[in-house]
């Protein structure tokens, strides 16, 4: 799904969110969680092809583009 920074997206329940961190070996998953209920989240980073960064719990989490829907 095409989306831009500043847009709201709907993320259904049971979708996995990820956080990353840099290491000497490259970027690795720091943490992940599966949403228990649907959320409407703000896109804060939309540069990557397969994922977008969303604001969740005060931090940037990443979600697969295929799992989100634009809020109309």
N, C-alpha and C positions, 0 to 999 in steps of 0.2 A: 504494500500500500504506500502510495506517495503521501508524505506529510512534511510539514515545515516546522522549524523552531517557532515556538509560541502558540502552536495549535493544541487543542485538547483532543485526546484520543480515548476511546473506550477500550478497556482491557478486561475481557471476560474472566470469570473465575477459572481456576485450574491452569492458568497461564504462568509460566516460569519467568521470573525476573533474575538478572545476574548483575553482580558488581565485579569489577576487574581491578588489578593492580599491576604495576610494572615491576619486573625482576630482571636480573642479568640475562635470563633465558628468553625474555620477551614478556608479553602480556599474559597473565594467568587469571583464572577465576578466583576471586576473593571470597565470594559468598553467593548464595542463590536462595530463592524462596519460591513457593507456589502460592498464588493468591487463593484465598479461601472464599472470597466474594469479589464480584466485579468492581472495578474502579474506573473513574475518569481521571486521567493524569495529563500533566502538561509536558509537551515535548520540549526538551532543552538542548538536544543534540540530534541532528538528522543527517550527519555526514556519511555514515556507514551504509553500505549497500543492503545488508541483511538485518541490521538492528537499528533501533533508535534509542536515544537516551531520554528517560522520563524522570521527572521529579517525584520521588516517593520517599516518605519518612525523612525528609530533609537532605537527601543525597541523590546522586544520579545513579539510576539503575537502568539496565538495558533489557529490551524486550524485542523478540523477533517481529519484523514487520508483518509477517503472515498472520500473526496472532492478534493484531490490533485493528480497530475500526475508527474512522474519523467521526467525531461528534458533529452532528448537524444542527 
